Amino acid sequence: MRLGSFLAPVTAIVLALGLAPPADARAPAPTTLTMTGTAAYAGQDSHLRIRLEHADGSPVVGGVVEVERRRSGTWGHFATVPMEEPTVVVDAPLARRSADNVFRASYAGDGVNSAPSRSGPVAVRLLRRNSVVTVGGPTKVVDERSVRVNVRWRTGNDLPVNGVVRLERRNGGGDWRLVRRLRTGADGRAHITARPRVDTRWRALAPRLDWVDGDTSGVHRINNLPPGVPVQLPSAAPRPRINLPDQPHAVGAGPNARISRIPARVWNQMTGRTWHRGCPVGRSGLRYLRINYWDYRGYRRRGELVAHASVIGKMAGALAEMYRKDLPIRAMYRVDRFGWSSRVRGGDDYKSMAAGNTSAFNCRDVVGNPGVRSPHSYGRSLDLNTWENPYRSRQGTVPNTWWMAHSHPRVAWRSRSHAVVQVMARHGLRWTYGNGDTQHFDAYASNGRLAARYRSCELCK
């Protein structure tokens, strides 16, 4: 007998006895679960549209859908949604990170007519707001004092932005340079405390985040003001022919004088310029002074000079008193900075005077009197504020003639009653040649006598 002929009667018997499987025991029909979300700004609601339908497109009504949200890489429960309509809308407030705005939905099925299903992950698009970053604070600071620089980052509708901004500074006309990366707090603010030593410009660069656009602030200017009183010179007064850079900032409080033996670096720079073979004093007889002074703009600077070991203390004391009495100095560089001069057979004193420089030791000839050794060769003489205090040489007045007929209460003297001349005298430095060589002071012995070679202005300077 063929198999088909056998099964037909068996099937008929089963049906007749009511033994066929019930309809609800059949496999549930497949379902499709879809979800979409509308773009929105952080803090606003995205509308999640959820639809559950059979394979033929008919809606599954009455089911329950679970919605999950991914935060910091971990999925967690967000909402349980009864599907009372073919399409249900759920509002989801968006976070400020795109990675925290990913959702998915799942349907467990009803076990009879509808099979389980799950949507794919839905990354809701986060709209970016405009943002504004600003830098503020005082517009002035006195040199060596601190100032607070404030940064504020907000959205265009005034919401605070928390994030890392790049704070940059430009000194004078230099390039923009990173100062620090600052994190703004929950209030969108951050600050640093700075001590700028020059005029500065500040700006902040805010990066683009998931929820806000980036921005670059405007420039905030902080002008550095001198702690001292600037020198007011007559408008007709000539300016030095050589411009020197500002010396380093002052170190420590007050004049802070430091005397030492000549360091190797300094001696190497002096050799062949302000010192050479045949000089009446060598390295062991000289000392190196570093001292703070007030410059003409009212700032504290750190100057240096070389002088004889026996008088360096007198010079340090006089310069320290000038500091305490706010009597300024234009510059105080060693003369070797100006190179060798064949005219004076030593450091170029012509250039030093043309820059208004203050100095002491320089093994050279008398300016305007070739072949005659200058008192500066012994390291016991000091030339002070040389531009405003000229010298009458055999070849004429140097470094300028205008100042010979003028004085100034702080920086130019034409009599022994001037404050600077009196300070020098109190510390054993004599204004030896008066108005013949206004810039020149000599250290004298404790008995008040000068060496004979210093007494004639023919040999001065």
VOPAGU-2260 file (C-alpha; in pm, 1 decimal, decimal comma):
REM VOPAGU-2260
SITE   aa  ch    i         X         Y         Z
SITE  MET   A    0       0,0       0,0       0,0
SITE  ARG   A    1     125,9     344,6     -83,3
SITE  LEU   A    2     196,9     588,5     209,0
SITE  GLY   A    3     -45,9     849,6      80,5
SITE  SER   A    4    -329,0     597,7      72,6
SITE  PHE   A    5    -254,2     511,6     438,9
SITE  LEU   A    6    -228,4     870,8     578,0
SITE  ALA   A    7    -553,9     998,5     432,2
SITE  PRO   A    8    -780,6     775,3     649,6
SITE  VAL   A    9    -563,6     849,0     959,2
SITE  THR   A   10    -596,7    1219,9     913,1
SITE  ALA   A   11    -970,4    1188,4     875,0
SITE  ILE   A   12    -995,0     990,6    1199,7
SITE  VAL   A   13    -788,4    1249,2    1391,8
SITE  LEU   A   14   -1004,7    1531,4    1274,2
SITE  ALA   A   15   -1319,9    1336,2    1352,3
SITE  LEU   A   16   -1205,9    1279,6    1710,0
SITE  GLY   A   17   -1117,1    1650,4    1763,7
SITE  LEU   A   18    -744,7    1582,3    1820,3
SITE  ALA   A   19    -605,5    1861,9    1590,1
SITE  PRO   A   20    -383,5    2130,5    1768,5
SITE  PRO   A   21    -576,8    2444,0    1873,3
SITE  ALA   A   22    -527,9    2767,1    1679,9
SITE  ASP   A   23    -348,9    2944,0    1976,2
SITE  ALA   A   24     -78,2    2676,0    1977,9
SITE  ARG   A   25      48,2    2790,4    1643,9
SITE  ALA   A   26     361,0    3013,3    1617,8
SITE  PRO   A   27     277,8    3383,6    1684,5
SITE  ALA   A   28     281,7    3607,5    1382,3
SITE  PRO   A   29     599,9    3816,0    1327,8
SITE  THR   A   30     591,9    4182,6    1432,9
SITE  THR   A   31     794,9    4487,2    1338,1
SITE  LEU   A   32     890,5    4754,0    1596,1
SITE  THR   A   33    1016,1    5088,6    1468,1
SITE  MET   A   34    1116,6    5406,7    1648,8
SITE  THR   A   35    1229,7    5750,2    1529,9
SITE  GLY   A   36    1323,2    6066,5    1720,3
SITE  THR   A   37    1302,2    6434,8    1632,0
SITE  ALA   A   38    1612,2    6655,8    1655,2
SITE  ALA   A   39    1616,4    6897,2    1948,8
SITE  TYR   A   40    1844,9    7113,4    2161,7
SITE  ALA   A   41    1994,0    6986,5    2485,4
SITE  GLY   A   42    1741,0    7017,3    2764,7
SITE  GLN   A   43    1449,0    7009,5    2523,4
SITE  ASP   A   44    1231,3    6707,8    2441,2
SITE  SER   A   45    1281,2    6484,8    2143,4
SITE  HIS   A   46     957,9    6318,8    2031,6
SITE  LEU   A   47    1016,1    5942,8    2007,8
SITE  ARG   A   48     759,8    5796,7    1766,1
SITE  ILE   A   49     703,7    5425,1    1829,4
SITE  ARG   A   50     505,2    5198,2    1593,7
SITE  LEU   A   51     436,2    4825,2    1640,1
SITE  GLU   A   52     279,7    4635,6    1347,6
SITE  HIS   A   53     228,8    4290,8    1200,9
SITE  ALA   A   54     411,0    4172,6     894,0
SITE  ASP   A   55     110,5    4269,7     681,4
SITE  GLY   A   56     131,9    4631,4     809,4
SITE  SER   A   57    -160,8    4612,7    1045,8
SITE  PRO   A   58     -95,7    4769,5    1388,2
SITE  VAL   A   59     -49,6    4567,1    1701,6
SITE  VAL   A   60    -274,6    4735,8    1952,4
SITE  GLY   A   61    -268,1    4663,3    2323,5
SITE  GLY   A   62      90,9    4553,2    2352,8
SITE  VAL   A   63     353,0    4702,3    2587,5
SITE  VAL   A   64     687,1    4836,1    2463,1
SITE  GLU   A   65     992,4    4890,1    2682,6
SITE  VAL   A   66    1216,6    5185,7    2588,8
SITE  GLU   A   67    1582,9    5193,0    2696,3
SITE  ARG   A   68    1836,8    5474,6    2689,7
SITE  ARG   A   69    2214,0    5444,5    2668,5
SITE  ARG   A   70    2414,4    5661,8    2908,0
SITE  SER   A   71    2791,3    5644,9    2949,2
SITE  GLY   A   72    2788,2    5333,5    2732,4
SITE  THR   A   73    2535,6    5140,6    2943,6
SITE  TRP   A   74    2175,8    5065,6    2851,8
SITE  GLY   A   75    1912,2    5140,0    3116,0
SITE  HIS   A   76    1534,3    5155,9    3148,0
SITE  PHE   A   77    1374,4    5476,3    3023,2
SITE  ALA   A   78     999,0    5415,8    2983,5
SITE  THR   A   79     724,8    5151,5    2965,3
SITE  VAL   A   80     484,7    5241,5    2684,7
SITE  PRO   A   81     134,5    5084,9    2640,9
SITE  MET   A   82      57,1    5067,1    2269,7
SITE  GLU   A   83    -299,4    5201,2    2293,9
SITE  GLU   A   84    -270,5    5353,0    1948,9
SITE  PRO   A   85     -97,7    5228,9    1633,9
SITE  THR   A   86     169,6    5495,7    1689,8
SITE  VAL   A   87     263,7    5628,5    2031,1
SITE  VAL   A   88     479,7    5935,9    2098,8
SITE  VAL   A   89     709,5    5954,9    2402,5
SITE  ASP   A   90     895,4    6272,5    2501,9
SITE  ALA   A   91    1263,7    6231,8    2593,9
SITE  PRO   A   92    1467,9    6530,4    2722,3
SITE  LEU   A   93    1802,9    6534,9    2544,5
SITE  ALA   A   94    2135,9    6535,7    2727,3
SITE  ARG   A   95    2434,4    6754,8    2631,8
SITE  ARG   A   96    2633,7    6457,7    2501,1
SITE  SER   A   97    2526,7    6294,8    2176,9
SITE  ALA   A   98    2636,5    5955,6    2309,5
SITE  ASP   A   99    2373,9    5985,2    2586,5
SITE  ASN   A  100    2089,5    6040,6    2337,9
SITE  VAL   A  101    2066,8    5687,9    2193,5
SITE  PHE   A  102    1744,1    5488,9    2244,7
SITE  ARG   A  103    1604,1    5147,5    2156,4
SITE  ALA   A  104    1265,2    4976,2    2203,9
SITE  SER   A  105    1164,2    4613,7    2258,0
SITE  TYR   A  106     835,8    4424,8    2250,5
SITE  ALA   A  107     805,3    4093,9    2437,3
SITE  GLY   A  108     513,9    3968,6    2228,0
SITE  ASP   A  109     182,3    3834,2    2358,8
SITE  GLY   A  110     270,6    3464,6    2321,8
SITE  VAL   A  111     -30,0    3401,3    2097,6
SITE  ASN   A  112     -73,9    3631,2    1804,2
SITE  SER   A  113     231,8    3859,3    1809,5
SITE  ALA   A  114     595,9    3759,2    1821,3
SITE  PRO   A  115     866,2    3959,3    2012,9
SITE  SER   A  116    1060,6    4226,4    1825,6
SITE  ARG   A  117    1318,6    4504,1    1889,8
SITE  SER   A  118    1407,2    4824,4    1713,9
SITE  GLY   A  119    1761,0    4914,7    1624,8
SITE  PRO   A  120    1945,2    5183,2    1824,6
SITE  VAL   A  121    1817,7    5529,2    1741,5
SITE  ALA   A  122    2067,2    5815,6    1783,4
SITE  VAL   A  123    1864,6    6132,4    1818,0
SITE  ARG   A  124    2028,6    6430,6    1648,9
SITE  LEU   A  125    2134,7    6701,7    1893,1
SITE  LEU   A  126    2099,9    7055,9    1766,7
SITE  ARG   A  127    2383,2    7295,5    1857,0
SITE  ARG   A  128    2320,3    7632,2    2016,0
SITE  ASN   A  129    2536,1    7934,6    1955,8
SITE  SER   A  130    2777,2    8007,5    2238,7
SITE  VAL   A  131    2966,0    8315,6    2357,1
SITE  VAL   A  132    3289,7    8306,7    2555,7
SITE  THR   A  133    3420,7    8624,8    2717,1
SITE  VAL   A  134    3731,6    8730,3    2908,3
SITE  GLY   A  135    3709,7    9006,8    3166,3
SITE  GLY   A  136    3859,7    9157,9    3475,8
SITE  PRO   A  137    4053,7    9473,6    3562,5
SITE  THR   A  138    4204,2    9669,0    3275,3
SITE  LYS   A  139    4503,0    9786,8    3480,8
SITE  VAL   A  140    4745,1    9630,8    3726,3
SITE  VAL   A  141    5040,2    9780,9    3909,0
SITE  ASP   A  142    5362,3    9599,3    3824,1
SITE  GLU   A  143    5445,2    9310,4    4060,9
SITE  ARG   A  144    5086,3    9291,3    4184,5
SITE  SER   A  145    4829,1    9025,5    4102,7
SITE  VAL   A  146    4516,5    9052,6    3892,8
SITE  ARG   A  147    4224,7    8814,5    3842,0
SITE  VAL   A  148    4134,3    8717,2    3484,7
SITE  ASN   A  149    3776,5    8590,3    3447,3
SITE  VAL   A  150    3635,2    8361,5    3178,5
SITE  ARG   A  151    3261,3    8318,3    3117,3
SITE  TRP   A  152    3104,1    8075,9    2867,9
SITE  ARG   A  153    2730,8    8095,8    2793,7
SITE  THR   A  154    2492,4    7993,8    2519,8
SITE  GLY   A  155    2317,0    8251,1    2306,8
SITE  ASN   A  156    2009,4    8214,5    2529,9
SITE  ASP   A  157    2224,8    8258,6    2844,2
SITE  LEU   A  158    2264,7    7899,4    2960,2
SITE  PRO   A  159    2599,3    7824,7    3130,6
SITE  VAL   A  160    2837,4    7599,5    2941,4
SITE  ASN   A  161    3059,0    7358,1    3131,9
SITE  GLY   A  162    3374,9    7267,1    2942,3
SITE  VAL   A  163    3745,1    7327,4    2885,9
SITE  VAL   A  164    3850,9    7655,0    2723,4
SITE  ARG   A  165    4194,5    7760,6    2606,5
SITE  LEU   A  166    4311,9    8084,5    2772,2
SITE  GLU   A  167    4581,7    8265,0    2574,0
SITE  ARG   A  168    4794,4    8573,1    2637,8
SITE  ARG   A  169    4996,9    8804,6    2417,8
SITE  ASN   A  170    5272,3    9022,2    2563,9
SITE  GLY   A  171    5309,3    9350,7    2378,7
SITE  GLY   A  172    5326,7    9273,7    2007,9
SITE  GLY   A  173    5426,0    8908,5    2052,3
SITE  ASP   A  174    5243,6    8593,9    1949,4
SITE  TRP   A  175    4946,5    8443,9    2126,4
SITE  ARG   A  176    5060,7    8178,8    2373,3
SITE  LEU   A  177    4871,1    7929,5    2586,1
SITE  VAL   A  178    4845,5    8030,2    2952,3
SITE  ARG   A  179    4625,4    7749,4    3076,8
SITE  ARG   A  180    4336,0    7525,9    2986,0
SITE  LEU   A  181    4050,9    7616,4    3219,3
SITE  ARG   A  182    3737,9    7418,8    3294,5
SITE  THR   A  183    3430,9    7631,6    3341,0
SITE  GLY   A  184    3205,7    7516,9    3623,3
SITE  ALA   A  185    2834,9    7449,3    3631,6
SITE  ASP   A  186    2785,2    7826,3    3625,2
SITE  GLY   A  187    2994,6    7859,1    3308,7
SITE  ARG   A  188    3270,1    8053,0    3488,0
SITE  ALA   A  189    3641,4    8008,0    3556,3
SITE  HIS   A  190    3929,8    8235,5    3653,5
SITE  ILE   A  191    4303,2    8249,7    3715,4
SITE  THR   A  192    4522,4    8486,5    3916,0
SITE  ALA   A  193    4808,3    8633,5    3713,6
SITE  ARG   A  194    5095,2    8873,7    3773,7
SITE  PRO   A  195    5173,4    9026,4    3433,0
SITE  ARG   A  196    5496,4    9229,7    3417,5
SITE  VAL   A  197    5415,2    9403,4    3088,4
SITE  ASP   A  198    5105,8    9521,2    2902,6
SITE  THR   A  199    4913,8    9207,4    2809,8
SITE  ARG   A  200    4626,1    9098,0    2587,7
SITE  TRP   A  201    4400,8    8804,0    2677,1
SITE  ARG   A  202    4154,7    8589,8    2487,0
SITE  ALA   A  203    3972,7    8257,8    2531,4
SITE  LEU   A  204    3900,0    7990,4    2271,6
SITE  ALA   A  205    3599,7    7769,2    2341,2
SITE  PRO   A  206    3575,5    7443,5    2142,5
SITE  ARG   A  207    3269,0    7310,1    1966,3
SITE  LEU   A  208    3082,6    7062,0    2183,8
SITE  ASP   A  209    2804,3    6822,8    2095,6
SITE  TRP   A  210    2542,7    7072,4    2207,1
SITE  VAL   A  211    2704,1    7414,6    2143,2
SITE  ASP   A  212    2914,6    7575,9    1874,8
SITE  GLY   A  213    3263,5    7699,7    1961,3
SITE  ASP   A  214    3362,6    8064,1    1997,3
SITE  THR   A  215    3663,3    8293,6    2031,4
SITE  SER   A  216    3634,4    8580,2    2274,8
SITE  GLY   A  217    3719,6    8939,0    2210,7
SITE  VAL   A  218    4055,1    9067,8    2336,2
SITE  HIS   A  219    4076,4    9186,8    2695,9
SITE  ARG   A  220    4357,7    9434,8    2761,9
SITE  ILE   A  221    4540,8    9468,8    3091,8
SITE  ASN   A  222    4786,5    9756,0    3107,5
SITE  ASN   A  223    5081,7    9721,9    3342,3
SITE  LEU   A  224    5136,4   10039,2    3545,4
SITE  PRO   A  225    5463,8   10138,5    3710,8
SITE  PRO   A  226    5479,2   10121,2    4089,3
SITE  GLY   A  227    5708,3   10424,5    4096,2
SITE  VAL   A  228    5685,4   10779,5    3967,1
SITE  PRO   A  229    5789,9   10818,8    3601,2
SITE  VAL   A  230    6041,2   11086,9    3510,0
SITE  GLN   A  231    5886,7   11386,4    3335,9
SITE  LEU   A  232    6145,6   11528,2    3095,0
SITE  PRO   A  233    6111,9   11861,6    2912,7
SITE  SER   A  234    5945,5   11825,7    2574,8
SITE  ALA   A  235    6242,9   11999,1    2411,5
SITE  ALA   A  236    6497,4   11760,3    2564,0
SITE  PRO   A  237    6668,8   11533,7    2310,1
SITE  ARG   A  238    6635,9   11158,2    2349,0
SITE  PRO   A  239    6934,3   10918,0    2362,2
SITE  ARG   A  240    7074,7   10820,7    2024,3
SITE  ILE   A  241    7104,7   10455,2    2128,1
SITE  ASN   A  242    6801,3   10270,7    2262,1
SITE  LEU   A  243    6871,4    9997,8    2514,0
SITE  PRO   A  244    6630,9    9715,7    2597,4
SITE  ASP   A  245    6477,4    9712,7    2941,5
SITE  GLN   A  246    6695,7    9538,0    3193,9
SITE  PRO   A  247    6555,5    9241,6    3389,1
SITE  HIS   A  248    6290,5    9301,3    3649,7
SITE  ALA   A  249    6406,8    9378,1    4001,9
SITE  VAL   A  250    6478,0    9085,7    4231,8
SITE  GLY   A  251    6354,1    9090,3    4589,9
SITE  ALA   A  252    6247,6    9388,8    4795,3
SITE  GLY   A  253    6421,0    9724,6    4811,4
SITE  PRO   A  254    6758,1    9776,9    4640,0
SITE  ASN   A  255    6872,8    9423,8    4729,5
SITE  ALA   A  256    7242,2    9488,6    4653,2
SITE  ARG   A  257    7458,4    9178,8    4595,8
SITE  ILE   A  258    7838,4    9201,6    4565,0
SITE  SER   A  259    8045,6    8909,2    4443,4
SITE  ARG   A  260    8371,8    8823,4    4274,1
SITE  ILE   A  261    8365,7    8846,6    3895,3
SITE  PRO   A  262    8189,4    8536,5    3754,9
SITE  ALA   A  263    8367,5    8355,5    3470,5
SITE  ARG   A  264    8088,5    8440,2    3226,4
SITE  VAL   A  265    8115,0    8811,6    3305,3
SITE  TRP   A  266    8495,5    8812,7    3294,1
SITE  ASN   A  267    8497,0    8643,4    2953,5
SITE  GLN   A  268    8266,6    8916,0    2820,0
SITE  MET   A  269    8480,4    9191,9    2969,8
SITE  THR   A  270    8810,7    9057,5    2836,8
SITE  GLY   A  271    8914,8    9232,8    2518,1
SITE  ARG   A  272    8667,7    9514,4    2575,2
SITE  THR   A  273    8673,0    9679,9    2916,6
SITE  TRP   A  274    8975,6    9481,3    3037,1
SITE  HIS   A  275    9292,8    9387,5    2848,4
SITE  ARG   A  276    9656,5    9327,1    2919,6
SITE  GLY   A  277    9832,6    9623,3    3075,7
SITE  CYS   A  278    9532,5    9742,4    3282,3
SITE  PRO   A  279    9625,1    9864,6    3633,5
SITE  VAL   A  280    9377,5    9629,1    3806,5
SITE  GLY   A  281    9294,9    9266,5    3735,4
SITE  ARG   A  282    9009,9    9031,9    3801,2
SITE  SER   A  283    9104,0    8967,8    4164,7
SITE  GLY   A  284    9090,7    9341,4    4242,7
SITE  LEU   A  285    8744,9    9392,4    4095,1
SITE  ARG   A  286    8396,8    9308,9    4219,2
SITE  TYR   A  287    8059,6    9259,4    4054,2
SITE  LEU   A  288    7752,2    9446,0    4183,4
SITE  ARG   A  289    7392,0    9361,8    4107,3
SITE  ILE   A  290    7134,0    9602,8    4244,7
SITE  ASN   A  291    6773,8    9711,0    4193,9
SITE  TYR   A  292    6697,7   10061,2    4067,7
SITE  TRP   A  293    6403,7   10272,3    3949,6
SITE  ASP   A  294    6405,9   10332,5    3576,3
SITE  TYR   A  295    6274,9   10648,4    3408,1
SITE  ARG   A  296    5932,1   10494,3    3348,7
SITE  GLY   A  297    5885,1   10414,7    3718,1
SITE  TYR   A  298    5959,1   10040,8    3701,0
SITE  ARG   A  299    6198,1    9846,1    3920,9
SITE  ARG   A  300    6492,7    9701,5    3729,3
SITE  ARG   A  301    6801,0    9495,2    3809,5
SITE  GLY   A  302    7124,7    9665,4    3711,2
SITE  GLU   A  303    7490,3    9562,9    3723,0
SITE  LEU   A  304    7831,0    9725,0    3728,9
SITE  VAL   A  305    8195,1    9634,9    3796,2
SITE  ALA   A  306    8415,8    9842,2    4027,6
SITE  HIS   A  307    8725,8    9813,5    4243,8
SITE  ALA   A  308    8691,3    9589,1    4548,0
SITE  SER   A  309    8785,3    9875,3    4779,7
SITE  VAL   A  310    8501,6   10105,9    4666,3
SITE  ILE   A  311    8226,7    9873,6    4543,6
SITE  GLY   A  312    8059,3    9901,5    4885,0
SITE  LYS   A  313    8049,0   10283,3    4862,3
SITE  MET   A  314    7888,0   10264,9    4519,6
SITE  ALA   A  315    7637,8   10003,2    4636,1
SITE  GLY   A  316    7544,7   10221,1    4933,6
SITE  ALA   A  317    7497,5   10531,9    4721,0
SITE  LEU   A  318    7287,9   10350,5    4458,4
SITE  ALA   A  319    7079,6   10188,3    4732,3
SITE  GLU   A  320    7002,3   10530,4    4880,8
SITE  MET   A  321    6909,2   10657,9    4535,6
SITE  TYR   A  322    6662,2   10369,4    4516,6
SITE  ARG   A  323    6511,3   10452,4    4854,7
SITE  LYS   A  324    6477,6   10820,3    4759,7
SITE  ASP   A  325    6314,0   10739,8    4422,7
SITE  LEU   A  326    6601,9   10892,7    4226,5
SITE  PRO   A  327    6590,3   10711,9    3890,7
SITE  ILE   A  328    6862,5   10567,8    3669,6
SITE  ARG   A  329    6816,5   10539,8    3295,0
SITE  ALA   A  330    7014,0   10213,0    3255,5
SITE  MET   A  331    7293,6   10025,7    3432,2
SITE  TYR   A  332    7470,5    9791,1    3191,8
SITE  ARG   A  333    7839,0    9696,0    3197,6
SITE  VAL   A  334    8027,9    9889,5    2930,7
SITE  ASP   A  335    8150,5    9571,6    2760,0
SITE  ARG   A  336    7798,2    9550,2    2617,1
SITE  PHE   A  337    7894,3    9832,2    2376,9
SITE  GLY   A  338    8204,4    9657,9    2241,2
SITE  TRP   A  339    8566,2    9769,8    2189,5
SITE  SER   A  340    8649,7   10125,1    2082,7
SITE  SER   A  341    8982,8   10205,9    1918,8
SITE  ARG   A  342    8925,0   10575,0    1997,4
SITE  VAL   A  343    8947,4   10516,2    2372,7
SITE  ARG   A  344    9132,3   10182,4    2360,5
SITE  GLY   A  345    8872,3   10016,4    2580,4
SITE  GLY   A  346    8499,5    9970,1    2611,0
SITE  ASP   A  347    8311,4   10210,5    2384,4
SITE  ASP   A  348    8224,6   10490,7    2627,1
SITE  TYR   A  349    8090,1   10707,3    2344,4
SITE  LYS   A  350    7813,2   10452,6    2283,2
SITE  SER   A  351    7756,1   10404,6    2654,4
SITE  MET   A  352    7700,4   10779,6    2698,6
SITE  ALA   A  353    7481,2   10798,9    2387,6
SITE  ALA   A  354    7255,8   10540,6    2554,6
SITE  GLY   A  355    7247,5   10727,3    2888,9
SITE  ASN   A  356    7413,1   10431,7    3061,0
SITE  THR   A  357    7547,0   10426,2    3417,4
SITE  SER   A  358    7875,5   10236,4    3466,8
SITE  ALA   A  359    8201,3   10223,3    3657,6
SITE  PHE   A  360    8506,9   10014,0    3559,1
SITE  ASN   A  361    8636,8   10055,2    3205,4
SITE  CYS   A  362    9009,3   10028,0    3131,4
SITE  ARG   A  363    9037,6   10297,2    2861,2
SITE  ASP   A  364    9176,4   10637,4    2771,7
SITE  VAL   A  365    9016,5   10964,9    2872,5
SITE  VAL   A  366    8743,0   11056,7    2625,9
SITE  GLY   A  367    8881,8   11331,1    2403,0
SITE  ASN   A  368    9233,7   11288,5    2543,8
SITE  PRO   A  369    9395,4   10988,4    2372,1
SITE  GLY   A  370    9691,8   10829,6    2542,8
SITE  VAL   A  371    9586,7   10942,8    2892,6
SITE  ARG   A  372    9447,4   10666,1    3111,1
SITE  SER   A  373    9099,9   10734,1    3249,2
SITE  PRO   A  374    9028,7   10709,6    3624,5
SITE  HIS   A  375    8772,3   10446,4    3527,5
SITE  SER   A  376    9065,2   10215,7    3448,6
SITE  TYR   A  377    9115,9   10175,2    3823,9
SITE  GLY   A  378    8749,5   10096,9    3890,9
SITE  ARG   A  379    8709,6   10377,7    4145,5
SITE  SER   A  380    8494,0   10614,2    3935,5
SITE  LEU   A  381    8123,2   10612,1    3854,2
SITE  ASP   A  382    7948,0   10775,0    3556,5
SITE  LEU   A  383    7579,1   10829,3    3632,2
SITE  ASN   A  384    7287,3   10906,9    3395,6
SITE  THR   A  385    7530,9   11003,4    3123,5
SITE  TRP   A  386    7282,3   11136,9    2865,4
SITE  GLU   A  387    7136,6   11404,9    3093,1
SITE  ASN   A  388    7475,7   11483,5    3248,8
SITE  PRO   A  389    7726,8   11565,9    2972,0
SITE  TYR   A  390    8105,9   11597,2    2973,5
SITE  ARG   A  391    8309,4   11882,0    2820,4
SITE  SER   A  392    8589,3   11706,7    2637,1
SITE  ARG   A  393    8872,7   11867,1    2438,3
SITE  GLN   A  394    8679,6   11790,3    2119,8
SITE  GLY   A  395    8348,6   11926,3    2251,0
SITE  THR   A  396    8063,3   11839,4    2482,4
SITE  VAL   A  397    7943,7   11477,3    2472,6
SITE  PRO   A  398    7704,5   11302,9    2441,5
SITE  ASN   A  399    7486,4   11612,6    2372,2
SITE  THR   A  400    7501,0   11986,1    2431,4
SITE  TRP   A  401    7137,3   12055,5    2520,8
SITE  TRP   A  402    7152,9   11910,0    2868,2
SITE  MET   A  403    7466,2   12102,4    2970,1
SITE  ALA   A  404    7252,3   12413,1    3013,1
SITE  HIS   A  405    6963,7   12234,4    3183,0
SITE  SER   A  406    6905,0   12051,4    3506,8
SITE  HIS   A  407    6635,1   11824,3    3645,1
SITE  PRO   A  408    6537,9   11768,3    4010,6
SITE  ARG   A  409    6568,8   11392,2    3981,0
SITE  VAL   A  410    6809,3   11298,0    3698,3
SITE  ALA   A  411    7032,0   11596,5    3600,7
SITE  TRP   A  412    7246,5   11801,9    3838,8
SITE  ARG   A  413    7437,9   12127,4    3795,5
SITE  SER   A  414    7522,6   12209,0    4158,7
SITE  ARG   A  415    7638,2   12036,1    4474,9
SITE  SER   A  416    7302,1   12101,8    4637,1
SITE  HIS   A  417    7128,1   11853,7    4404,6
SITE  ALA   A  418    6983,4   11548,9    4580,3
SITE  VAL   A  419    7191,2   11302,4    4375,5
SITE  VAL   A  420    7519,9   11484,3    4441,3
SITE  GLN   A  421    7443,5   11489,4    4812,3
SITE  VAL   A  422    7360,7   11118,2    4816,8
SITE  MET   A  423    7691,0   11041,8    4647,0
SITE  ALA   A  424    7883,0   11256,6    4894,7
SITE  ARG   A  425    7727,5   11081,1    5193,1
SITE  HIS   A  426    7870,5   10755,5    5065,9
SITE  GLY   A  427    8220,7   10877,4    4982,5
SITE  LEU   A  428    8169,0   10961,1    4614,1
SITE  ARG   A  429    8278,9   11312,0    4518,8
SITE  TRP   A  430    8144,3   11517,0    4229,5
SITE  THR   A  431    8506,3   11584,0    4141,4
SITE  TYR   A  432    8489,0   11805,1    3833,0
SITE  GLY   A  433    8150,9   11973,8    3880,9
SITE  ASN   A  434    8002,9   12106,9    3558,2
SITE  GLY   A  435    8315,1   12015,0    3365,9
SITE  ASP   A  436    8213,9   11649,4    3386,5
SITE  THR   A  437    7866,9   11640,7    3535,8
SITE  GLN   A  438    7821,7   11263,8    3516,7
SITE  HIS   A  439    8148,0   11171,9    3692,0
SITE  PHE   A  440    8193,0   11075,1    4058,9
SITE  ASP   A  441    8511,0   10947,9    4227,8
SITE  ALA   A  442    8540,8   10737,9    4539,2
SITE  TYR   A  443    8780,3   10898,6    4784,9
SITE  ALA   A  444    8973,1   10760,1    5079,6
SITE  SER   A  445    8849,6   10774,5    5436,3
SITE  ASN   A  446    9070,0   11083,0    5495,6
SITE  GLY   A  447    8874,7   11264,4    5223,4
SITE  ARG   A  448    9175,0   11297,4    4987,6
SITE  LEU   A  449    9174,2   11203,9    4620,2
SITE  ALA   A  450    9473,5   11075,7    4431,9
SITE  ALA   A  451    9663,5   11355,6    4255,7
SITE  ARG   A  452    9588,2   11210,4    3914,0
SITE  TYR   A  453    9212,8   11277,7    3966,6
SITE  ARG   A  454    9238,8   11649,0    4054,9
SITE  SER   A  455    9266,8   11800,9    3709,7
SITE  CYS   A  456    8979,5   11783,1    3463,4
SITE  GLU   A  457    9243,5   11743,4    3195,2
SITE  LEU   A  458    9256,8   11383,1    3317,0
SITE  CYS   A  459    8891,3   11331,4    3405,1
SITE  LYS   A  460    8628,3   11111,7    3242,7
